[in-house]
Amino acid sequence: MEEKNSRGDSYRVLLEGGEGEYVEKKSRFIATLRRCGSEQEALEFIEEIRKKYWDARHNCYAYVVGGREGLTRCSDDGEPGGTAGRPMLEVLTGEGLRDTAVVVTRYFGGVLLGTGGLVRAYTQAVKEGLKNCLAGTMRRGCEAEVTADYGSIGKILYLLGNRGLEPLEADYGEKILLRLQVPGEDFDVLGRELADATGGKAVFEKKKELYFVDKNR
């Protein structure tokens, strides 16, 4: 099954993947999560986990790829319909995650769990896996440059620090050139603040729009 979904101008991604395990009536559910930037990467990841756990009863999966406009797909891999892949996908989307794939491997423990038990087990397994992952927020913004004289640099760095913005690069020549990544909603306000603080001497230019990891939010 697949669908499209969209949520605002920011989304969460895994900066580091991870694993987690949940046990229910002797059945082991092992969740493995990884950041995948495309459907092809997600499919390759799923195949990798299937080979790793080749002797397991089931390797169910779910993924959301394609950034903010996420393509979603999930599979129950032989479990009763709607008891594995869909609940797993709902955990990912509920966390606002994009460009993320998860495989939950089940080693059957000999006791049937029933529909409700399976939904609970697959849901909990993904949550356990997420506890061992590191996530960050991708925000829509722009790459920008600030050009200023040496007399203004102290005020500029102070303003940037107040907004949690750290220059990606700094070139010190006849004038100082700072390269930044700025959240979209902050660009106009920051431009006015820079102009006020430097008496209009600082030049603030937008170079290109992009999504970037905002470690401050």
C-alpha positions in Angstrom: 0.0 0.0 0.0 1.3 3.5 -0.6 0.1 7.1 -0.2 1.3 10.7 -0.2 1.3 12.9 2.8 2.5 16.4 3.6 3.1 18.2 6.9 4.2 21.8 7.1 7.6 23.2 6.3 9.7 21.1 8.6 10.0 17.4 9.3 12.1 15.0 11.4 14.8 12.6 10.2 17.1 10.1 11.8 20.6 11.5 12.3 21.6 8.0 13.6 19.7 4.8 13.2 19.4 2.1 15.9 17.8 -1.1 17.0 15.4 -2.2 19.8 13.8 -5.3 21.0 10.4 -6.3 22.4 9.4 -9.7 23.7 5.8 -10.9 24.0 4.9 -14.4 25.1 8.3 -15.7 24.0 8.1 -14.1 20.5 11.0 -11.7 19.8 10.4 -8.5 17.8 13.6 -6.8 16.7 13.2 -3.3 15.2 16.0 -1.9 13.0 15.7 1.7 11.9 17.7 3.6 9.3 17.7 6.9 7.5 16.9 6.3 3.8 16.8 9.2 1.3 15.0 7.3 -1.5 12.7 4.4 -2.0 15.6 2.5 -3.6 17.7 3.0 -0.4 14.7 1.8 1.7 14.3 -1.4 -0.5 18.0 -2.1 -0.3 17.9 -1.7 3.5 14.9 -4.0 3.8 16.7 -6.7 1.7 19.8 -6.3 3.9 17.8 -7.0 7.1 16.0 -10.0 5.5 19.4 -11.6 4.7 20.7 -10.8 8.2 17.6 -12.4 9.8 17.0 -15.1 7.1 15.8 -17.6 9.7 13.0 -15.4 11.2 9.3 -16.0 10.7 8.6 -12.5 9.5 10.4 -9.3 8.4 7.7 -6.7 8.3 8.6 -3.2 7.2 7.4 0.4 6.8 9.0 3.5 5.4 8.5 7.2 4.6 10.8 8.6 2.0 10.9 11.7 -0.2 11.4 14.4 2.4 8.4 16.6 3.4 6.2 15.2 0.6 6.6 11.7 1.9 5.9 8.5 -0.1 4.8 5.8 2.4 4.7 2.0 2.0 4.4 -0.9 4.5 4.1 -4.7 4.5 2.8 -7.3 7.0 5.0 -10.0 5.4 2.6 -12.8 6.1 1.2 -11.5 9.4 -2.6 -11.0 9.5 -3.5 -7.9 7.4 -3.1 -4.6 9.2 -1.4 -6.0 12.3 2.2 -5.2 11.5 3.2 -2.8 8.7 0.4 -0.2 9.2 1.0 0.1 13.0 4.7 0.4 12.4 4.1 3.2 9.8 1.8 5.0 12.2 4.6 5.2 14.7 6.9 6.8 12.1 4.3 9.3 10.9 3.1 10.0 14.4 6.7 11.0 15.3 6.8 13.3 12.2 9.6 11.3 10.7 10.5 11.3 7.0 13.3 9.6 5.0 13.1 6.8 7.5 12.7 3.0 7.1 12.1 0.4 9.8 12.1 -3.4 9.7 10.7 -5.4 12.6 11.9 -9.0 12.6 9.8 -11.6 14.4 11.0 -14.9 15.8 7.9 -16.8 16.7 7.7 -18.0 20.3 5.1 -20.7 19.8 2.1 -18.7 21.2 -0.4 -16.9 19.0 -0.8 -13.3 20.0 -4.1 -12.5 18.3 -4.8 -9.3 16.3 -4.6 -6.9 19.2 -1.4 -8.5 20.6 0.3 -8.3 17.2 -0.5 -4.6 16.8 0.7 -3.9 20.2 3.9 -5.9 19.8 4.9 -4.3 16.4 4.1 -0.9 17.6 6.1 -1.3 20.8 9.0 -2.8 18.9 9.4 0.3 16.8 9.1 2.6 19.8 11.9 0.6 21.5 14.0 1.0 18.4 13.5 4.7 18.3 14.8 5.0 21.9 18.2 4.0 20.5 18.1 6.5 17.5 19.1 10.1 17.3 16.6 12.3 15.5 16.8 15.9 14.2 14.6 18.5 12.5 14.9 19.4 8.8 13.7 22.9 8.4 13.0 24.9 5.3 15.3 27.9 5.0 18.1 29.3 2.9 21.8 29.7 2.5 22.7 33.3 3.1 25.7 35.6 3.2 26.5 38.6 5.4 29.2 41.0 4.3 30.4 43.6 6.8 33.3 45.6 7.9 35.5 44.7 10.8 33.9 47.3 13.1 30.5 45.6 12.8 31.5 42.0 13.3 31.0 42.0 17.1 27.4 43.2 16.8 26.7 40.7 14.0 28.0 37.7 15.9 26.0 38.8 19.0 22.8 38.9 17.0 23.5 35.5 15.4 24.3 34.0 18.7 21.0 35.2 20.1 19.2 33.2 17.3 21.4 30.2 17.7 23.0 30.7 14.3 26.6 29.8 13.8 28.4 30.7 10.6 29.2 27.8 8.3 32.2 29.6 6.9 34.0 32.9 7.5 36.2 34.7 4.9 38.4 37.5 6.3 39.6 39.8 3.5 39.1 43.5 3.0 35.7 42.8 4.5 34.3 39.9 6.4 32.0 37.4 4.6 29.9 35.0 6.7 27.9 32.1 5.2 24.9 31.0 7.1 21.9 28.6 7.0 18.8 30.5 8.2 15.3 29.2 8.9 12.9 30.6 6.4 10.7 32.4 9.0 13.8 34.1 10.4 15.3 35.6 7.3 13.4 38.9 7.0 13.5 39.6 10.8 17.3 38.9 10.9 17.8 41.2 7.9 16.1 44.1 9.8 18.1 43.4 12.9 21.4 43.4 11.1 20.5 46.6 9.3 19.6 48.3 12.6 22.7 47.0 14.5 25.2 48.1 11.8 23.5 51.3 10.6 22.8 49.7 7.3 26.4 48.8 6.6 26.0 45.0 6.6 24.8 43.4 3.4 22.6 40.4 3.9 21.8 38.3 0.8 19.8 35.1 0.2 21.8 32.7 -2.0 19.5 29.6 -2.3 16.6 27.9 -0.6 17.1 24.5 0.9 16.2 22.1 3.8 18.8 21.7 6.5 19.2 20.0 9.9 18.3 22.6 12.6 20.2 21.3 15.7 18.6 24.1 17.8 15.0 23.0 17.4 
